[in-house]
Amino acid sequence: MVKFTHSLPVIVMLATAAFATPQVARATHPSHGGDTLLIHRVQQEQRMNLPRRGLSMAQVEKGWGAPLRKLSPRGGDSRKHPVINRWDYAKFIVYFERNHVIHTVLNTPAGNNTNPAAVN
């Protein structure tokens, strides 16, 4: 009879890791002529002056002006699903949880954010 010890799972994990090949996340869009590394988009966003997490709606409006439009709020049906507001600017969309920025994304074809009003 073979007795298994705790070392067997470790050996299996090491063997699996030895044969695994690292993958790079890529996004493809025909107008870009091929693969575009997602990391380049993140780096581009980091270099831009975009509203950052934690800013209030008043701070965003003071720093970047009034949005082109304020899209319909989503959520708010329970404590687990707070109200999410979206403000559309020419080059980016700002997402707010209640009154504070949680994320800002570029309006780019790669981000599928070219027509946010379509999901209003």
SVG drawing of the C-alpha trace seen along z (x, -y; Angstrom):
<svg xmlns="http://www.w3.org/2000/svg" viewBox="-34 -74 44 76">
<polyline fill="none" stroke="black" stroke-width="0.4" points="0.0,0.0 1.3,-3.5 1.2,-6.1 0.7,-9.7 2.3,-12.5 1.9,-16.3 4.8,-16.5 2.8,-15.0 0.7,-18.2 3.9,-20.3 5.6,-18.0 2.6,-18.2 2.5,-22.0 6.2,-22.3 5.9,-20.0 2.9,-21.9 4.8,-25.2 7.8,-23.9 5.8,-23.2 3.5,-26.2 4.2,-29.1 3.5,-32.6 0.8,-34.4 0.5,-38.2 -2.9,-39.8 -3.7,-41.2 -6.7,-43.0 -7.3,-43.0 -9.1,-45.6 -9.1,-45.7 -8.6,-49.5 -5.3,-49.2 -3.8,-46.8 -3.2,-43.9 -2.6,-43.1 -2.2,-45.9 -0.9,-45.2 -3.3,-46.1 -0.4,-47.3 0.2,-50.1 -3.3,-51.3 -2.9,-51.3 0.4,-53.1 -1.3,-55.7 -4.1,-56.2 -1.5,-56.6 0.3,-59.4 -2.9,-61.3 -4.5,-63.8 -7.6,-61.8 -9.8,-62.0 -8.4,-59.7 -10.1,-57.3 -11.6,-59.0 -12.2,-62.5 -15.7,-63.9 -18.1,-64.9 -17.5,-68.6 -13.7,-68.1 -14.0,-66.4 -16.3,-69.2 -13.9,-71.9 -10.9,-70.2 -12.2,-69.0 -15.3,-71.1 -18.9,-70.0 -19.3,-66.7 -20.8,-66.5 -23.6,-64.5 -24.4,-62.8 -25.7,-59.3 -28.5,-57.7 -27.5,-56.2 -27.4,-52.5 -27.8,-50.3 -29.0,-51.6 -31.5,-48.8 -29.7,-47.5 -26.8,-48.3 -24.7,-45.8 -25.5,-47.6 -24.8,-51.3 -25.8,-53.9 -23.2,-54.2 -23.1,-57.5 -21.4,-57.9 -20.1,-61.2 -19.2,-61.3 -16.3,-63.6 -14.9,-64.0 -12.0,-61.6 -13.0,-59.6 -15.9,-58.4 -15.8,-58.8 -17.6,-56.3 -18.7,-57.3 -19.9,-55.2 -22.4,-57.5 -20.4,-60.7 -16.8,-59.6 -14.7,-58.4 -14.2,-54.7 -12.7,-54.5 -12.0,-56.5 -11.7,-54.9 -10.7,-56.3 -13.3,-56.5 -11.5,-54.2 -12.6,-51.5 -10.3,-49.0 -12.2,-49.9 -15.6,-49.6 -16.6,-52.9 -17.1,-54.8 -20.9,-55.2 -21.7,-55.2 -25.1,-56.8 -26.2,-53.6 -26.4,-51.8 -27.9,-54.8"/>
</svg>
